[in-house]
Amino acid sequence: MATAELGGELVYAVSNNATTPAMRRLAKSLGYHRINGAEYPVPGLQTDAEQILMNAIEDGTLAGRGAIAASRPACTERRQNCRARAADFPDMQFFDQPRIAPWDR
């Protein structure tokens, strides 16, 4: 999952469109609306939540200024390269979560 504040708008996306009714209700109650990945297909299997949000920025649906926060470490060039793609948006900050083993928390 990735959440974002882009151009004053609160949005979220989920990887591979995997969501639940409870997740959608909670997001709505917090003022977020969903960016559905199926509406922003891009060649190259850009299905990670943060990629879906970047696809929506590129097509003009979302403003390219603000911040995106991913709930996990950003993928590298070995996968979809979310971290490098985020650098293509100079007016957007990108935050991700480091992977920490449970015993190191």
C-alpha positions as CSV (number, residue, x, y, z in Angstrom):
1,M,0.0,0.0,0.0
2,A,1.1,3.6,-0.6
3,T,-0.6,6.7,0.6
4,A,0.0,10.2,-0.7
5,E,-0.8,13.8,-0.4
6,L,-0.5,15.2,-3.9
7,G,-1.6,18.7,-4.8
8,G,-3.7,18.8,-1.6
9,E,-5.5,15.6,-2.4
10,L,-5.3,12.5,-0.1
11,V,-5.1,9.3,-2.2
12,Y,-4.0,5.7,-1.8
13,A,-3.2,2.7,-4.0
14,V,-2.6,-1.0,-3.3
15,S,-0.3,-3.4,-5.1
16,N,-2.0,-5.6,-7.6
17,N,-5.4,-4.1,-6.7
18,A,-5.6,-6.2,-3.5
19,T,-7.9,-4.5,-1.0
20,T,-10.7,-5.4,1.3
21,P,-14.0,-3.7,2.1
22,A,-12.7,-2.8,5.6
23,M,-9.6,-1.1,4.1
24,R,-11.8,0.9,1.7
25,R,-14.1,2.0,4.5
26,L,-11.2,3.1,6.7
27,A,-9.5,5.0,3.9
28,K,-12.8,6.8,3.1
29,S,-13.3,7.7,6.8
30,L,-9.8,9.2,6.8
31,G,-10.5,11.3,3.7
32,Y,-8.5,9.2,1.2
33,H,-9.8,8.1,-2.1
34,R,-8.4,5.2,-4.0
35,I,-6.5,5.3,-7.2
36,N,-7.4,2.0,-8.9
37,G,-4.4,0.5,-10.7
38,A,-6.5,-1.1,-13.4
39,E,-7.3,2.4,-14.6
40,Y,-3.6,3.2,-15.1
41,P,-2.0,0.4,-17.0
42,V,1.6,0.9,-18.1
43,P,3.7,-1.6,-20.0
44,G,6.4,-3.2,-17.8
45,L,4.2,-4.5,-15.0
46,Q,4.2,-1.4,-12.9
47,T,1.8,-2.8,-10.3
48,D,3.4,-1.7,-7.0
49,A,1.2,0.8,-5.2
50,E,3.7,3.6,-5.5
51,Q,4.1,2.9,-9.2
52,I,0.3,3.2,-9.6
53,L,0.4,6.6,-8.0
54,M,3.3,7.7,-10.3
55,N,1.3,6.4,-13.3
56,A,-1.6,8.7,-12.3
57,I,0.8,11.6,-11.9
58,E,2.2,11.0,-15.4
59,D,-1.2,10.9,-17.1
60,G,-2.2,14.1,-15.3
61,T,-4.9,12.6,-13.0
62,L,-2.8,13.6,-9.9
63,A,-0.6,16.6,-9.2
64,G,3.1,15.9,-9.2
65,R,3.8,17.9,-6.1
66,G,3.5,16.5,-2.6
67,A,4.6,13.2,-1.0
68,I,4.1,9.5,-1.5
69,A,4.7,7.1,1.4
70,A,5.1,3.3,0.7
71,S,4.4,0.8,3.4
72,R,7.4,-1.3,2.5
73,P,10.9,-0.8,1.1
74,A,10.9,0.6,-2.4
75,C,11.8,-1.9,-5.1
76,T,15.1,-1.6,-6.9
77,E,16.3,-2.2,-10.4
78,R,15.9,-5.9,-9.7
79,R,12.2,-5.5,-9.8
80,Q,10.2,-2.4,-10.9
81,N,12.7,0.2,-9.7
82,C,10.3,2.4,-7.8
83,R,13.0,4.3,-6.0
84,A,14.7,5.4,-9.2
85,R,11.4,6.3,-10.8
86,A,10.5,8.6,-7.9
87,A,13.5,10.7,-8.7
88,D,11.7,11.6,-12.0
89,F,9.3,13.8,-10.0
90,P,11.3,16.7,-8.5
91,D,8.3,18.2,-6.7
92,M,7.4,15.0,-4.9
93,Q,9.0,13.5,-1.8
94,F,9.1,9.7,-1.6
95,F,9.2,7.8,1.7
96,D,9.5,4.1,2.2
97,Q,9.9,1.7,5.1
98,P,13.1,-0.1,5.7
99,R,12.9,-3.9,6.0
100,I,13.7,-4.8,9.7
101,A,13.7,-8.3,11.0
102,P,11.2,-8.7,13.9
103,W,14.0,-9.5,16.4
104,D,15.8,-6.3,15.5
105,R,12.8,-4.1,16.3
